[in-house]
Amino acid sequence: MKGKILATLLCASMALGMMGCGSGNGGGSTQKGSSSDETVTLLSWYTEAQMSDVKAGFEKENPGYELEVQYVPPTEQYVQKLTLLMNGNEPTDLFFMCPEVREDVEATDFAEDLSKLPIMDKLSDSAKRTLGINGKVYGLSLDSWASFFFYNKEVFDKAGIKETPTTWDELVEDMEKIKKIGVEPMTAQSEDAGRLCLGLFASNEASKDPEVEAGLADGSKKFSDLYKESMDAWYNDVVKPGYLGQSCLSLTNDQQEEMFINGQAGMMIGGPWSIPDFEAKNPDAEYGTFAIPGFNGETMLQGAANVGIGIAKDGKNKEGAQKFMDYLCSDEGIRCWSDTFGNFMNVSGFDYTVDPCLEGFKDEVAEGKIYWQTVEWPSSSSVLNSYTAACQNVISGVSTPKEALDSIDEKFDEILNK
């Protein structure tokens, strides 16, 4: 998912090009050893091209200062580089904080606590929780990604569906109506085979308690106990009747989008990054969105706060780092970030523009009503891979839901016993 977001952001940023948020020199690259009066260094998750408008805006507001963007590709390479900085190498003044290093940042006393910044009063709890630990916040995350169901309006019309589903039972009923007209009820790429189950759990459980999975990290809770109800519903109501077929096991993202936008499937889980592809593949298609509903109509969008900028305690230019943070917290800085990256914003009361079909989700994201399991899971990438493989085995008939849950329990045990 992160890879898709970054690819979309890069395209968006390059399209903005030389426009900039602050000055016309935003497209220029920054070389180490700049001749500016004050250089502020940033270990960056995003490329120089992606950060060019933010850099231009900061430099316009702070004459004499220059932001030096030192890009390291995410996720693995970036985490490795940041880990080196945390363990003795000379740190940059600023860095991008990500959930994968929360414990290490705290253990090494690497970063300043940002929890007292005035903007924190406007920031969603999700943003503070994702980049913080034990009441401290080590990164300012201004935006979030979120995903939900897209539905093809022509398919819904043909199936006689007048309104989008608001409960799990209504969703399943609509899938049956779509299947009866000879169309796949939903499509998914192979790596998203189990996304609907995760979304159901988020709406059913995380909507009531965002820390419902916290016990997985210390072994006090079992994955199988938490997910049994959602896994059983996903299997019995969606997989077993063939509403999510085995064809998804070999589909790419491009193929699932083609199926959806051309009316071969009624629904698809995606996000803002999907819309440019839809417009390119079939600009005449009409589609809408809705959140994955829980059993009783609860909703919690799948998503998480994006990486955010933190201040290294031992950075050389503390004054410059603070000036950059002041700019980022300003109305102009927030606007520049929003215009550059085009994501949902985590700042309440901030007015920004998204595609009309996404408008209804803006308040939910700003209020922190988003949830993504890997923020809570230890060794999240490894667990997610095991979870996806287990769901693929269920869809293919190789495993039962219980066997899938047991295999994920074993993965957690393996991680915790290392």
N, C-alpha and C positions, 0 to 999 in steps of 0.2 A: 504493500500500500504506500509506504513512504516513497518508494521509487517512482510510483505513478505521480504522486503529488509533486515531487521535485522536478520531474520532467515537464509537468504542466506549468510549474512556476517559472522554469527556465524559459519556456516559450513565451509566457506572458511578459516576463521582464525584458526579453530581447525585443518583443514587439513594441514595448514602450520606448525602447531605444534611448535616443538622445533627449527625449522630452524632459525627463528629470522631474523631481519634486521641488528642487530648489534652484538649480542653475543649469546652463547648457553644457557644462563640462562633465555631466554625470556619467558619460559613457567611457571615459578614459580609465585605463587600468592603473593600479597603484603598485609601484615597485618598492621593494624593501630598500631602506636607506634614502628615503625621500628627502628633499631639501627644504621641506616646509618647516616653519618655526617649531611646531609641536606635532609630533606624530603619535597617533593613538592606534595601537595594534589590536587586531581582532582575529582570533582563530575562528574561521567561519565554516559553518555547515553549508552555506550557499556560495555560489561562485561570485567572482567580481562583477560579472554581468548582472546577476540577480540582485546584488547589493548596490549597484551603481547609483540608483536614484536616492537611496537612503544615505549613501556616502555624500552625494551632492547636496542634499538638504542639510545635513549636519555641518558640512564645511561652509555653506552659505551663512548659516546662523552663527557660526563660530570662526570668524576670520583668523587665519594664522594656524588653525588646526587642520590636520589631514588624517583621514581614516585609512589605515593600511589593512587591506583585506587579505588574510592568509588562508586560502581555501584548502581544505582537506576533504576528500570525498566521504560522505556518510555511507553506512553507519559504522562498519567495522574499522575502517582506516581512521576515521575521525576519533572514535573512542580510544583507539590505540595511541594516537598523538596526544589527546588530552590527558590520558593516563600518564604519559611520559612527563608532561608539564606538572602534573600533580605530584610527581615523585622525584623532584629535584631539578629538572630542566627549567631554565628561565621562562616564566610564563608570559603570555601576551597580556595586554592590559584588560582586554575583554575576551570573552569566549561564548560559544553557544552551549547552553546547558541542555542536556537531554536526560530522559528518565533513566537510561541505562547506567548513569554514573552518580546517581543521587547519593548512595551510601558512601562511595569513595570520596566524593566532594566533601561530605561532612567529616569523614574519618581523617582526611588530610588537612582539614581546616583551610581549604583552597580558596574559597570564595566568600565575598561579602554577603551578609544577610540583607536581602532587599525587602523584607516584610514590612518595614516602616515607611516605605515610599508612599506618598499620598495616593498614587494611582492604584494601590492595592485595594483601596476601598471600593473601586469601581471594577476590579478584576474578578472574574468568575472564580468560584471555589475550585472548580476543576483545573483551571490554569495554575492556581497556587499549589494545589495538591500534587499535580503532575511533576512540577519542577521544584518541589520542596520536600522536606522531611523533618519530622519532630518539631513542627511549628515554625520552621524557618523556610524562607523562599530564596533559592539561589539563582533563579533565572526569570526574566520578565518575558512571559509568553503573551504576545498581543493577539494571536490568532489561533484558530483551531481548524482541523478537518472534521468533517462529519459525513456519514453515509446513511442511506435510506432506500426505500423502494422507489424506482421509477415505474410508471405504468403507461402503456401505450393506449392512448385515448380511443383510437380506431378499434383496437381489439376489445376494449371494455365495452364500447358501444355495440359491437357485433354480438357480444356475449350477454347483452342486456343488463350490464352492471351500471347502475345509475350514480352510485356514490362510492368513494373509496372506503375500504374496510376500516372499522374502528376497534374491532376485537379480533383475537386469533381465530375464533370460529367463523367470523365473517370472511376473513382472509382465505380460510380453507374452502368455504362455500364458493367464493369467487374463483378459486383455482379450478374447482369442478366445473363451473360454468364455462370457463375458458377451454378446458379440455374437451368439452362436448362440442365445441365448434371446430375442433381439429387443430388447435393451436397449443403449443407448449405453454403451460401456465406460467412458468418462470424459467429463466436461464441463468447460468452461473459459469464462470470460468473455473478451471480445475482447482486453482489455489483458493477459491472462495466456496468450495463445496459445502463447508460447514458454517458459512457466515450467517445463514438464517437462524440456526440454532443459537449462535452467540447473540444475535439480535433479540431473539425471544427471551433469553436469559436476562439480557440487559433491561428489557422493558418489564419483565416480571419481577426481577429481584433487585437489580441495581437501582431501579427507580425508587425503591423504598429504602435501600441502604447502599450508598456508593462504595462502602468499604466491606461489602459482603464477602469478597474473596481474600481479604487481608490475611486470614489464617492459613492460606495455602503456602505462604512464604516461610512459615515456621513449622508446618506440619500439623497444626492444631485443627485443620479442616481437610477433608478429602474432596477432591474434584468430583468424584462419582456421587457423593452425597449432595453436593451443591447442584449438579447438573442433571441428575437423573430425570426429574420432571420435564425439563426442557428438551433433553435428548429423546425421551420417549414420545413426546408430542411431535417433535420434528420428524421422527421416524414414522410413527403410526399415521400422522395426519398429512404428511407431505411426501416422504420418500416411498413408503409402501404403496400408496395409490398411484405412484408414477408421476406426481406433479413436478418433481425434480428428478429427471431421468438420468440414466447412466451416460447419456451423451455429454453431460457436463464434465465428465472425468477427463475428456480430451480437448476441451475447448480452451482457446486463448481469450484474452480480454477483447481483442479485436473481433473475434468470432461471436462472442456473446453480445457485443454491442451491435453487430450486424443483424443478428437474430432479432434482437429487441426492436431496433429502430425501423426494421423492415416488416414488422408485424408477424414474425415467426414465433415470437414469445410475447406473453402479455406483460410480464414484469421482470425487473432486473435490479439487483442491489448495486448502487453506485454512489457517486458524489459529484460535487461541482466539476471535477476534472473530466467527468463523462460528457458534459454538455458540448464542448468544442468538437468532440468526436461525433456526437449525434448530428450536429449541424453540418459537419463535413460529409457525413455518409448519406443523410437524407434530410435536407433543409426544410422539406415540406411536412415532415412528420410532426404530429402533435403528441405531447406527453406531459405528464404531471408527476407529482411526488406525494408520498405519504410515509410516515414513520412506521416501522415494524410494530404492530400492536401486541400487547400482552393478552393474557387470558381474559382479564376484566377491563381491557381498554387502556391499561397503563402504557406509557411510551417513554423510551429513553433512547435518544439517537446514538448510533454507534459512532464513536469518534473520540478525539483526544486533543488536548492542547498541543500545539506544535512546539518545537524547540524554541528557546528564548535566550536572550543575551544576559550574561552575568558579568560581574566584575571580579577579577582575580585579586586576592589580597596583596600579593607580592608583585603586582605589575609595576612597571617603572613610572608610568604616567597616570597617577591616581586622579589628578585634577582633570586631565583630559578624558579619562574614563567616566568620571562623574558628569562632565559636560555632555558626553554622548548620551548617557542615561537620561539626563535632563531633557535633551532634545527628543529622545524616543518617547518620553512621557508627555511631551507637549502635544497640543492639538494638531500642530503641523506635522510632528513626527508620527503620530498615530495615523493621520490622514495619508502620509507618504507611504507608510507600511501597508495600509489597506489598499491603496491604489497600485502598489507594486506587486503584491502577492495575491490579491483577489480572493482571500479566504474569508470564512466567518470570523468575526472579531469577538474577542473575549471581554471587551470593555463595555460596560453597561452605559446607556445613554449616548453612545456614539452612533451617528447616522451615516450609513454607507449603502452602496448600491450592490445588489446581487441580481442574478437572473430572476425574473418574476416567479418562476416555479420554486425558487428557494426562499422566497421572502418570508414565508411562515416559520422558517427554522431559525431566523436571526435571533429572536428573543430567547429561544431555548438554549442556544449556544452561549449567549452572553450570560445567561443565568446558570451556566455550568451543567445543563441537563444533557450531557454527553458522557459516554462510557466506552472505554476500550480495554478489553481484558488484559492485554499485554503490559499495560501500565502497572497492573497488580501482580503479574506472574513473575517469579524468579526465573532467570535465564529465559526470558520471554520468547526469543526467536526459536529456541530449541523446543520449547513447549508448544508453540504455535504450529511448528512443523509436524510434531507428533499428533497434535489435535487434528490437523488437516488430513493427515494420512489415515487416521482412525475413522474420520467421517467418510473419506473416499472408500474405505473398506466396507463401511456400512452400506453405502449407496450401491456398491458393486456386488453386495451379497456375501462378501468374504467373512465379515464379522457381524455379530449381533450388537445392538446398542450397549448391552452390558459389557461385552468383550471390549468394545471401543473405550468405554469409561474406565475399565480396569487397566487398559494399556496406558491411558493418560495418568492414572494413579501411579503406575510403575515408573513413568517418566519423572513425575514429581519426586518420588522416593529416591530415584537415582541421583537427581540434582541435589536434594537435601542431604544425602548421605556422602557426598563427595568430601 
